[in-house]
């Protein structure tokens, strides 16, 4: 239930972007330079992770959004996810068989397509808005990855409701401390 939270992909990429943006906003860099340095950092991150498919997906999608910002355009998530998959499959068509690619894309597509609707349903049940948002992301990702998990691992677990809600806040702290540890150990 928690393995997808710890898998290096979207959450880690998001924290890299947040960290770089936070640090560079304190400097005198313009927004455009911050975007360019973030793109460079994401490319470097893909190298460091040896181009793991889930990392490449997350980084490519983030890079496309940043490039759209550089050109004062609004990023389209459907095109962004499709283009990232196309690039991955052009580089290695056999990666379509990788479970990491399947889970990463299905989870992301689930979040993109379902999370807003699920969130609005949960808010109507009088749930706290931030709790409903957190739960809707988890449920929407699980809706699309559950069939693959059942097929590949012969298991379906419904305890993700509890485990994801308890572990998600700790994930951010864990990722940040991990990056700090890596940075300090390299010095």
Backbone torsions as a table, in degrees:
resi	resn	phi	psi	omega
1	UNK	NA	-29.9	-177.2
2	UNK	-101.8	-6.2	-175.2
3	UNK	-61.8	-36.0	179.7
4	UNK	-68.9	-27.3	176.7
5	UNK	-70.6	-35.0	-177.4
6	UNK	-88.3	-14.4	177.9
7	UNK	-63.9	136.8	-177.6
8	UNK	-75.2	109.8	177.3
9	UNK	-163.1	-121.2	-171.4
10	UNK	-59.9	-44.8	-178.1
11	UNK	-64.5	-43.9	179.4
12	UNK	-63.9	-42.8	178.4
13	UNK	-62.7	-41.7	177.6
14	UNK	-60.1	-42.6	179.1
15	UNK	-69.0	-31.8	174.8
16	UNK	-63.5	-46.8	-179.8
17	UNK	-62.5	-44.9	179.2
18	UNK	-62.2	-44.3	-179.4
19	UNK	-63.4	-46.6	-179.8
20	UNK	-65.1	-44.7	179.6
21	UNK	-61.4	-43.3	179.4
22	UNK	-61.5	-48.1	-178.5
23	UNK	-65.7	-42.4	-176.5
24	UNK	-77.6	-24.5	175.7
25	UNK	-65.3	-26.0	178.0
26	UNK	-76.2	-15.1	-179.9
27	UNK	-93.1	-170.1	-178.9
28	UNK	-100.6	19.8	178.5
29	UNK	-72.8	143.5	175.2
30	UNK	-75.9	164.9	178.8
31	UNK	-57.3	-41.1	-178.8
32	UNK	-62.3	-40.5	178.2
33	UNK	-69.7	-35.0	176.9
34	UNK	-62.9	-43.3	177.2
35	UNK	-60.6	-44.9	-178.5
36	UNK	-64.7	-43.3	178.8
37	UNK	-67.4	-34.2	176.7
38	UNK	-66.9	-42.7	176.9
39	UNK	-60.2	-45.4	177.7
40	UNK	-59.8	-42.7	179.7
41	UNK	-63.6	-38.9	178.9
42	UNK	-67.0	-38.3	176.3
43	UNK	-64.5	-43.1	176.8
44	UNK	-61.2	-41.0	179.2
45	UNK	-62.3	-38.7	177.0
46	UNK	-63.3	-39.5	176.1
47	UNK	-62.2	-46.6	-177.3
48	UNK	-60.2	-38.2	-178.4
49	UNK	-88.7	11.2	177.1
50	UNK	58.2	36.7	175.7
51	UNK	54.6	44.2	173.1
52	UNK	-59.5	137.6	-172.1
53	UNK	-57.1	-42.6	-178.5
54	UNK	-67.4	-33.0	177.4
55	UNK	-71.7	-42.7	179.1
56	UNK	-60.7	-42.9	177.4
57	UNK	-58.0	-50.4	-177.4
58	UNK	-64.9	-42.9	-178.8
59	UNK	-68.7	-44.0	178.8
60	UNK	-61.2	-44.6	178.7
61	UNK	-60.8	-41.7	179.2
62	UNK	-66.8	-40.6	178.8
63	UNK	-63.0	-42.2	179.0
64	UNK	-62.0	-39.7	177.5
65	UNK	-65.1	-42.6	179.4
66	UNK	-66.4	-39.5	177.1
67	UNK	-64.3	-40.1	176.4
68	UNK	-59.8	-41.7	177.4
69	UNK	-63.9	-37.7	178.2
70	UNK	-60.4	-35.0	-178.9
71	UNK	-99.7	17.2	177.4
72	UNK	55.7	41.8	178.4
73	UNK	-116.3	160.0	175.2
74	UNK	-95.0	130.6	-179.5
75	UNK	-75.4	139.1	176.2
76	UNK	-103.7	114.8	-174.7
77	UNK	-63.7	-33.2	178.7
78	UNK	-65.0	-46.5	177.5
79	UNK	-66.5	-38.0	-178.8
80	UNK	-63.1	-48.1	-179.0
81	UNK	-69.1	-36.6	179.0
82	UNK	-66.5	-44.2	179.8
83	UNK	-65.5	-39.0	178.5
84	UNK	-64.4	-40.4	177.5
85	UNK	-65.9	-41.4	178.7
86	UNK	-59.6	-44.9	179.5
87	UNK	-63.0	-45.8	179.4
88	UNK	-60.2	-42.2	-177.9
89	UNK	-75.1	-27.2	174.1
90	UNK	-67.9	-42.8	179.4
91	UNK	-66.3	-43.9	-179.2
92	UNK	-148.2	95.4	-178.7
93	UNK	-60.3	-25.1	-178.3
94	UNK	-75.3	-11.3	179.8
95	UNK	-68.8	-11.6	175.5
96	UNK	-61.4	-23.6	-179.9
97	UNK	-85.6	-8.1	-178.2
98	UNK	-74.9	131.6	-179.8
99	UNK	-63.2	-33.7	178.7
100	UNK	-62.3	-41.1	178.1
101	UNK	-66.2	-46.2	-177.7
102	UNK	-61.3	-47.4	-178.6
103	UNK	-68.6	-40.3	-179.0
104	UNK	-63.0	-48.3	-179.2
105	UNK	-69.9	-43.8	-179.4
106	UNK	-64.1	-42.0	177.8
107	UNK	-61.4	-43.9	180.0
108	UNK	-66.9	-43.5	177.9
109	UNK	-62.2	-40.5	176.8
110	UNK	-59.2	-43.9	179.1
111	UNK	-64.2	-45.1	-178.3
112	UNK	-63.3	-44.1	-173.5
113	UNK	-84.8	-32.5	-168.6
114	UNK	-111.8	-23.0	-167.8
115	UNK	-63.0	-39.4	-179.8
116	UNK	-64.1	-42.7	179.3
117	UNK	-66.3	-43.9	179.3
118	UNK	-65.0	-39.8	178.3
119	UNK	-60.9	-44.8	-179.4
120	UNK	-65.0	-35.6	176.0
121	UNK	-65.0	-43.5	-179.1
122	UNK	-67.0	-36.0	178.8
123	UNK	-66.3	-35.3	177.8
124	UNK	-65.0	-22.0	178.3
125	UNK	-86.5	12.3	175.9
126	UNK	73.5	21.9	174.4
127	UNK	-75.9	151.2	173.7
128	UNK	-55.7	140.0	-174.2
129	UNK	-61.3	-45.6	-179.4
130	UNK	-70.0	-34.5	176.1
131	UNK	-66.3	-40.9	178.3
132	UNK	-63.6	-39.0	178.6
133	UNK	-64.8	-46.8	179.3
134	UNK	-60.9	-45.0	-179.5
135	UNK	-67.9	-37.5	-178.4
136	UNK	-66.8	-36.2	177.6
137	UNK	-65.0	-44.7	-179.9
138	UNK	-64.3	-46.3	-178.3
139	UNK	-66.4	-43.2	-177.6
140	UNK	-65.5	-37.8	176.0
141	UNK	-66.7	-43.6	-178.0
142	UNK	-64.3	-32.7	-179.0
143	UNK	-57.1	-38.5	-177.8
144	UNK	-93.4	-25.4	-179.5
145	UNK	-87.4	-19.0	-176.9
146	UNK	-59.0	-42.5	178.0
147	UNK	-62.2	-38.3	178.8
148	UNK	-68.5	-41.3	177.7
149	UNK	-61.6	-41.4	179.2
150	UNK	-65.3	-42.3	-178.6
151	UNK	-68.6	-45.7	-174.2
152	UNK	-82.4	-34.6	-173.5
153	UNK	-115.0	-2.1	-179.8
154	UNK	56.8	34.3	-179.9
155	UNK	-142.0	145.1	169.4
156	UNK	-130.4	125.5	-179.6
157	UNK	-118.8	131.8	178.6
158	UNK	-105.0	7.5	178.6
159	UNK	-81.2	0.8	179.3
160	UNK	-60.7	-26.5	178.4
161	UNK	-55.4	-50.9	-176.8
162	UNK	-76.0	-48.4	-174.0
163	UNK	-64.1	-41.7	-179.5
164	UNK	-66.8	-39.7	-179.1
165	UNK	-67.6	-37.8	179.2
166	UNK	-75.0	-36.4	-173.6
167	UNK	-87.9	-27.5	-175.2
168	UNK	-56.8	-46.4	178.2
169	UNK	-62.9	-33.3	179.3
170	UNK	-74.1	-23.6	-179.0
171	UNK	-60.6	-46.2	-179.7
172	UNK	-59.4	-45.3	178.6
173	UNK	-62.5	-43.2	-180.0
174	UNK	-61.9	-45.1	-179.6
175	UNK	-64.3	-46.5	-179.1
176	UNK	-62.3	-46.0	178.3
177	UNK	-63.5	-35.5	177.1
178	UNK	-64.0	-44.6	178.7
179	UNK	-65.4	-40.0	177.8
180	UNK	-62.9	-42.9	179.1
181	UNK	-62.5	-43.3	178.2
182	UNK	-62.8	-44.2	180.0
183	UNK	-62.3	-46.1	-178.9
184	UNK	-66.3	-41.2	-178.6
185	UNK	-68.5	-27.0	177.7
186	UNK	-75.3	-21.5	177.5
187	UNK	-81.0	NA	NA
